Structures are given as C-alpha cells and as structure tokens.
Amino acid sequence: MKHLKIWGLPLLALVLLTSCSSIKVLSDYDQQANFNGYKSYAFYKTGIDKAQISDLDKKRILRAIENEMSGRGFIKSENPDLLVSIFTKEEERVDVYNNNFGWGWGGAWGWGPAWAWGPGWGWGWGGGTGVSTSTQGSLYIDLIDTQTKELVWQGKGEGTLSNTKNIEKKEQRIREFVSQILEQYPPNALAAQ
C-alpha cells in the first residue's frame, strides 16, 4: 500500500502537467465557400501588424503557418486565393486550490504521562491552500477569400503559454499551436467532397 501512495503522487502530478500543456482547438467556416478552389495564399500584413505580440513571435508564427500551408500543397503567391491573418489574445489565469494531500515533519511539546513528556516528532498528512498563476493564450488564424474580401475560415487555439527563456521550447510550442489549429482546415465536411 505504501508503494501505491508513493507512486500515486508523481503519477497525479504528471497527469496534471500534461493536461496543462494541451491546446483546445475550435474552428468555424462559411458553408458557401468553395474550399477546393483555394490553392495559393499570402499574408495579410494589415491584420498581422495589429497582433499584439513581439515581432519575433510574429515571425515564428508566420514561419509555422508557411510550413503547414506548403505541407498542404498551398503556394505562397503575389496573386493569392486566400489572405492569412492572425490575431492573439493573452490573459493571466490565477488558480486557488485546497491541497488535501501533503506530508511533512511536525513537532510539539506537550504534557501527558511521564513517558510521553517532551518533544514529539513524526510525519503525517496535512493540507493547505495554494495559488498558481499561468498565462492563457489564444491564437486565431483567419483565412480571407481575396475575391469576396470575406472571412471564409477561422481557427482558434487556446492553451497555456510558458514564459521560457529556452527559444527552442518556445518555437516548438508555437509550431504545436499552428499545427493543431490548421489540422481543422479544410473543413471535414467539404474536404470529403
């Protein structure tokens, strides 16, 4: 039973950590759009300039989009079928939780029978309250039909962002966001036609 308790806590921590790193993806599209007719794209500079993130992160996002689009057979063009724009949102999330699990050492002086008088030390389970903060980020990728000038598809990815100094991890996280968002394009209902 002791082994179960000892291994149970790290397993619980691993589950919580992996659930925090997931990306929630949603998409929406115009049912009247002919997605089979779109073969080329360009970035919509006006929309991208409005995204409130660093220019370096914009470059990372645009590179990731370029990789995904070329992997899907799209060609970057001066005369595109689609314009690609991005929008970002970020908010701090504060979680307050009651920790009913824990362990530690404790000591106390007390009165009792002569054999029990003095300091007492031992271990036990305890609880407490904790607070954690994280940054929740949203990345929107918009696809605009250049002929109609209308939004035909929008993908959104929400997830926890880590403020890491490790550039490789940051690049990887951005690629994950873009890849999982663009997995939704083209819409499944029309892709099968």
N, C-alpha and C positions, 0 to 999 in steps of 0.2 A: 504494500500500500504506500510506503514511503517513496518508492521509486516512481509510482504513478503521480504523486504530488510533485516531486522534483521535476519530472519531465513535463508535467501538465502546464506549468507556468511558462517555460520557454516556448512551448507549442502555442499557447494562447497569445503570447507576445508576437510570435511570427505571423499568426493569422491576422492580428490587428495591424501589423506593419504592412502586410501585403494588401490588405483591404484599403489602406490609406493611399496606396500608390495607384489604384485603379483609376481609369478615366471613364466617365459617364458620357456617352455619345448620343446625340439626338440629331435628326435631320428632317428637313421639310423641303417640299418641291412643288413646282407648278405642274399640275397634271396635264396641262395643254402643251407643254414644251416637248419638242422632238429631240430627245437626248441622243438619239442615234446620229443626228446631223452635226453634232459638235465634234470637231477634230482638232481645233487649234485654240490657243489661249494666249493672253498677255496679262500682265499685272496692271491693276487699276491704281495708278500712282496716287491720285487724289484721295481715294479711300484708305490706302495703306499709310499715307502721311498722317492721317488722323489717329491712327492706332497709338495709344499712349504707353509705349514701351520703348526701350532703348533701341537705337539704330542697329546695334549688334544683334539684338534678339530678333528684330525685323528681318535682318539678313538671314539669320538661322532658319526662321520660319519660311521665308521665301525659297531658300535652298531646299528645304524639306518638301515644300509643295512642288517645286520643279522636278525633284526626283520621283515623287509619286505620280505626277502627271505624265512624265515621259515613260514611266513604267506601265502606264495605262494606254500608251500609244498616242498621246497628245503631242502636238508640235507647238513650240513657242513661236509666235508669229507677230509681224508688224500689222497684219490684217486678220485679227483673230475672230473666231466664232464666239468665244467667251472671254469676259474680263474676270479676273480673280481679284477679290478684295479680302482684306482681313480686318477684324475688329477684336479688341481684347478687353476683358474686364478682370479686375482683381479685387479681392476683399479679404480682410483678416477674419479668421474664424477663431473664436475662443470657446473651448470646451471645459466645463467644470464637471468633475466626476467624483463620486464617492468610491474610495478604494476599500473594498471589503476584504481584500487579500493583502497580506504582508507578513513580514516576520522581522524579528529583531530581538535584541537583548534588553532586558529591563532589570532594574534593581530597586529595592526598597528596604527601609529599616522598619521594624515593627515590633510589637510586643506580643508575646504568646507564651507558650510553655518554655521553660528554661532551655530546652534543647533547640528551640526554634528562634531564639532571640538573636538579633544581629542582621547583617546584610543578607539579602536573599537575591540570587541571580538565577536566571533561567531564560528560556526562549518561549515565544508564543506568537499567536496570530494577532494582528492588530488591524486597524483601519485608519482611514484618514481621507482628507479631501485634497484633490489635486486640480491644477489648472494647466491646460496646454493650449498653445496657440499655433496656428498654421495659416498659410496663405492659400486660399482657394482661387484658382484662376480659370477663366473661360476664354477659349479661342473660338472665334466664329470665322468660317471660311465661306464667302459668298461667291456665287457664280452668276454673272450677269450676261444675258444674251445681248450681243453687240447690235443686232438688227432692231430688236424691240426696245432696247435700253431698260429691260425689266429683269428683276431678280428671278432666276429660274430654279435655283437650288441653294440651300443654306445648310451647312453642317456646323455643329457646336460640340466642343469637347470641354468638359469640366473635370477638374482634378486638383489634387494638392500639388503645389509648386514648392520646390525646395530651394531655398536661397543658399546655393552651394558655390563654393569658390572653385570647385572642380568643373572646368569647362566641358570636359568630355561627358560628364553626367548631365550637365545642362543641355548639351546638344542632343544626347540620347533621349532625354525627356521630351524635348521639342519634337524630335522625329516620331516618338510614340504618339504624341497628341495628333500631329498631322496625319500620320498613317491611319490611326483608328478613326479619325473623322472622315477621311476620304475613302475608307472601306465602304461607306454608305453611298458612294457615288459610282455609277449612276443608280438611280432608284431601282430596287429589285424588280418591282412590278413592270417597269419599262425595259429593263435590261434583258428580260427573258423573251421579249417580242422580236 
